[in-house]
Amino acid sequence: MRTPTNQDFSRTQDDLDGNDRPVFGPEIGEFTNTDERLAAAEGEDKEMKTGTTTVGLSTENGVVMATDMRASAGHMVSSKDVQKVEQIHPNAALTIAGSVSAAQSLIRQLRSETSLYETRRGKDMSMEALSTLTSNFLRSGAFFIVSPLLGGVDEDGAHVYSLDPLGGMMEEDYAVSGSGSQYALGVLEQEYDDDLSMDEAKSVAAHAIQSAVERDLASGNGINVAVVTDEGVEITKYKDFESLL
């Protein structure tokens, strides 16, 4: 047998302790400079963000989701007409809070995946599968910094999911996100009930957003309301709250 020459097969203690390159990775959509990207996102005032208040409520007949319409860039209002709730599935919608660019990318990815799923399997994705997919996208680190709410209806009923920027997911009867969420949550705690009709749920959601708009500087300029049922998603824009309350 020929003896190898000029090759070093030794391993240092650091290598054995796992300080060398990982065997698996990075995953698709995962970035190796996550810490640097996060620090840059936190320190950049010029990036357009949705300061935002978003809410989602489940009822026996469907889901109501509502958001304000203001986007900010640092201390400036960069837009007064932002749609922060989007249809991503025939019977589901997603609200966005956080970085606008990352949220728009996430919405495009989810629409593509749900369409592909339907094409391949001949049926719509369940809400459990859609919420898991959304969570996995967020966990990958490719969508810093987005904190969405997911609401939808499938054969098991109406569902509302709260997701954090790292992919944590919880199903709730009602949920909030964004800088004005504490004000909205106080209203939902007082007014939400399992027996709400869809019209009553719209009124409660509008009251929650209005409460946040009154106190949160990053929320305002109107309200978008999405009504999600087994028949589809309907999104309506209102510049004032009076017709909803």
Secondary structure in CASP SS format (residue, H / E / C, confidence):
PFRMAT SS
TARGET T0000
AUTHOR 0000-0000-0000
METHOD secondary structure of the structure
MODEL  1
M C 1.00
R C 1.00
T C 1.00
P C 1.00
T C 1.00
N C 1.00
Q C 1.00
D C 1.00
F C 1.00
S C 1.00
R C 1.00
T C 1.00
Q H 1.00
D H 1.00
D H 1.00
L H 1.00
D C 1.00
G C 1.00
N C 1.00
D C 1.00
R C 1.00
P C 1.00
V C 1.00
F C 1.00
G C 1.00
P C 1.00
E C 1.00
I C 1.00
G C 1.00
E C 1.00
F C 1.00
T C 1.00
N C 1.00
T H 1.00
D H 1.00
E H 1.00
R H 1.00
L H 1.00
A H 1.00
A H 1.00
A H 1.00
E H 1.00
G H 1.00
E C 1.00
D C 1.00
K C 1.00
E C 1.00
M E 1.00
K E 1.00
T E 1.00
G C 1.00
T C 1.00
T C 1.00
T E 1.00
V E 1.00
G E 1.00
L E 1.00
S E 1.00
T C 1.00
E C 1.00
N C 1.00
G C 1.00
V E 1.00
V E 1.00
M E 1.00
A E 1.00
T E 1.00
D E 1.00
M C 1.00
R C 1.00
A E 1.00
S E 1.00
A E 1.00
G C 1.00
H C 1.00
M E 1.00
V E 1.00
S E 1.00
S E 1.00
K C 1.00
D C 1.00
V C 1.00
Q C 1.00
K C 1.00
V E 1.00
E E 1.00
Q E 1.00
I E 1.00
H E 1.00
P C 1.00
N C 1.00
A E 1.00
A E 1.00
L E 1.00
T E 1.00
I C 1.00
A C 1.00
G E 1.00
S E 1.00
V H 1.00
S H 1.00
A H 1.00
A H 1.00
Q H 1.00
S H 1.00
L H 1.00
I H 1.00
R H 1.00
Q H 1.00
L H 1.00
R H 1.00
S H 1.00
E H 1.00
T H 1.00
S H 1.00
L H 1.00
Y H 1.00
E H 1.00
T H 1.00
R H 1.00
R H 1.00
G C 1.00
K C 1.00
D C 1.00
M C 1.00
S C 1.00
M H 1.00
E H 1.00
A H 1.00
L H 1.00
S H 1.00
T H 1.00
L H 1.00
T H 1.00
S H 1.00
N H 1.00
F H 1.00
L H 1.00
R H 1.00
S C 1.00
G C 1.00
A C 1.00
F C 1.00
F C 1.00
I C 1.00
V E 1.00
S C 1.00
P C 1.00
L E 1.00
L E 1.00
G E 1.00
G E 1.00
V E 1.00
D E 1.00
E C 1.00
D C 1.00
G E 1.00
A E 1.00
H E 1.00
V E 1.00
Y E 1.00
S E 1.00
L E 1.00
D C 1.00
P C 1.00
L C 1.00
G C 1.00
G C 1.00
M E 1.00
M E 1.00
E E 1.00
E E 1.00
D C 1.00
Y E 1.00
A E 1.00
V E 1.00
S E 1.00
G C 1.00
S C 1.00
G C 1.00
S H 1.00
Q H 1.00
Y H 1.00
A H 1.00
L H 1.00
G H 1.00
V H 1.00
L H 1.00
E H 1.00
Q H 1.00
E H 1.00
Y C 1.00
D C 1.00
D C 1.00
D C 1.00
L C 1.00
S C 1.00
M H 1.00
D H 1.00
E H 1.00
A H 1.00
K H 1.00
S H 1.00
V H 1.00
A H 1.00
A H 1.00
H H 1.00
A H 1.00
I H 1.00
Q H 1.00
S H 1.00
A H 1.00
V H 1.00
E H 1.00
R H 1.00
D C 1.00
L C 1.00
A C 1.00
S C 1.00
G C 1.00
N C 1.00
G C 1.00
I E 1.00
N E 1.00
V E 1.00
A E 1.00
V E 1.00
V E 1.00
T E 1.00
D C 1.00
E C 1.00
G E 1.00
V E 1.00
E E 1.00
I E 1.00
T E 1.00
K E 1.00
Y E 1.00
K C 1.00
D C 1.00
F C 1.00
E C 1.00
S C 1.00
L C 1.00
L C 1.00
END
